[in-house]
Amino acid sequence: MLEVLVDQGYVLRELGLHRLSLKLFNLGVGQMPSRNLLSVSLPVMEEVAQLSRQALHLSVHTDRRLVVVASVPSPEPLGFSVRLGSHFPFRADRTSARVIAAFQPPALRERLLDEMIEQALSTRPSRRALGDRLDQLQERGYEEVPSDTVQGIVDIAFPIFHGMHAGAIASLNMPYLSQRDAHMSRSASRQLLAKAVRRISQELGSPR
């Protein structure tokens, strides 16, 4: 199977090691609704990045992973961004995972809760505590917390909806970095991001 993947260009072999090629990634993002999601989201993300002077990235859930399918860097010389194509375990300590899981129909939400608990780093979170946290997130409509992975970053994330799906199909994140030359406040940046996700969701045919 590995030899076939190498032969077809989905896996690259370099110095005896193997890694996934961009062909496989492009195959994934070229499918609906991903293609539609990217074509609608990217122009809006670039506009928000220019106004806020912050980076943004768009994450989806696939095969027990969070995958970054779009990334727009900060226009500032200094900034923090997440690389396109990055992927992480679907865990409770990931802002995008919580946002995506919080806005799902009950059955799918329970399955995503299982994934987040099973893939915990060490001590598994209490299912009840995690469920309560998702309830609060859903009621608030977004997540805004200090990053679990990078000090000095505050993650601001909103769900994106599609007219063909009952739950959130993606999480749009702004890893907010306070710096001298980025003058928009965190509160104003959050409001800008909220307008952006409403616009994207509406263009994707969602009434939410």
N, C-alpha and C positions, 0 to 999 in steps of 0.2 A: 504493500500500500504506500509506504514511504517513497519507494522508487518511482511509482506512478505519479505521486504528487510533485516530486522533483522534476520528472520528465515533462509534466504539464505546466511547470512554472509556478505552482502554488507554494512550494517550499524551496528554499535556496540552500545549497550545500557549500560551505566555505571552510577550508582548512579542517575538514573532518567533522565540522559542526553543522547543525541544521537550524534554520529559522524561517518563519513565515514570510512570504513575499507580500508586496503591496497588491498583487493581483488578487489574492484571497480577500484582503480587506476591501478592495474596490468592488469585488463581486458582492459582498455583503451590503455595502452602502448603496449599491446601484439598484437594489430591489425596493419595491413599494412596501411600507410607506416611507422607508428611509430616504429614497430619492426625493420624494415630495417634501419631506421634513427638511432636508438640507437646502433645497432650492428656495424654500420659504424663509428658513431661519437665518441663513448666512448673511444676507443683506441687512437684516434687522440687527444681528449681532455686531456687524461691523459699524453700524450707525451708533449703537449703544457704546461700543468701545471708544469711538471718537469723542462722544459727548462726556462720558464718565472718566476717560483716561485709564480704564481698568480692562484687564483681560477677561474673556469669557470662554466657556467650553460647554458643549452639549453632550450629555451622556445618555445611553440607552442600556436596557437590561437584555442580555442574551446569554443563554447557556451558563447560568449561574455566575455571570461576570457583568461588571460595568464596563462599557466600551465607550471611549470618547470618539464620537463620529464627526465632530466639528470643533475647531479651536481658533479663536481670534486673539492675537496678542495685544497687549497694551500699546498705544501709540507712543508712550513715554520711553525714554532711553532705558529706564530701569522698570522692571515689572516682574510679575510672577504669572506664569501660564502653564497649562497642562498640555503636553504634546498630543497631537492628533494621532489616533490609533492606540493610545495608552489603554490598558485594561487592568482591572482590579477585581478581587473577589467581591461578591455581592454581600457585604458585611454591614453590621449595624453602625460601625464607626465611620462609614462613608456617607457624607451628606446626600449625595445623589441617590444612594440606595434607599435611604429613609424617605426621601421625597417621592420617588417612584412608587415605593410600597404603600405609602400613606394614602395615595389617591387611586386605589384599585377596588374593584368589586370584592365582596367579602371572601369568596373562595380563593381568588388569586392572591389577595392580601395574605391569607393564612399560609399559602404555599411560599410566598416570598419571606414571610416571617421565619418559616422553617429554614430557608436558605441562609438568612442572616445569622440565625442562631448556630446552625451547623458549622458555618465558616468563621466563627469568632476566633480571634487570635489566641486567647488563653481561656479565661473564665467566661463561660457562656452567659450572656445576659438573661435576666428573667424575662420569660415570654410576656408575663403580665405587664412588667415595667416597660418593655419595649412597645407593647401594644398601646399602652397609655401615652407613650411619647408620640407615637404615630397619630393617635387621636388628637392630641394637642396640635401637632403639626398641621393636620388636615383642617382643624378649626381655624387656625391662624392663616392658612393659605400658602405658607412658605416657610423655609428654614433660614435662620440667621444665627450662626454660632461660631465661636473660635474654631479654627481648623483642628481636626484631630491629628493631622500629620505634619503641618508646617506652622511653627510659631510665628506670630505677627500677622497671620492671615485670618480674616473673618469670611467664612463661606456664606454667601447669600444665594439661595436656590429656590426656583419656582418650577412647578410642573407644567408640562406642555401637553395639550389634549388634541386629539384628532377626531374628526366626525365619524370615522369608521370604528372607533374603539371606545369601550366603556370606561377605561381608566387612562391614567397618564401614560404617554408613550415615551416620554423623555424628561430629563431634568436640565434646565438651563441654569448654569452656575456662574457666579461672579466671585472669584477669590479676591476679596477686597483688600488692597494693600494701601495703608496710609503712607503718603509721602509728600514732600514739600510741594512739588509741582503739579500734583493732581488735586485740584481745588474742590471738586464736587464731594460733598459730605457723604457719609455712608447712608444716611437716611434718604438723601436725594437720589443716590445711586440705586437704592432699593426700589424707590418709586419708579425710576426710569426702567428698571428691569421688569417690574410688575406690568407696566404698560406694554413692554416688548413682548412678554409671553401672552398677554391677552391678544395682541395683534397677530402673533404667529398662530395661536390656537384658532382664532377667527378665520384666518386665511386657510387653515387646514380643515375648515368646515365644522368646527366644534362650537356648540352653543354655550359651553362652559366658560 
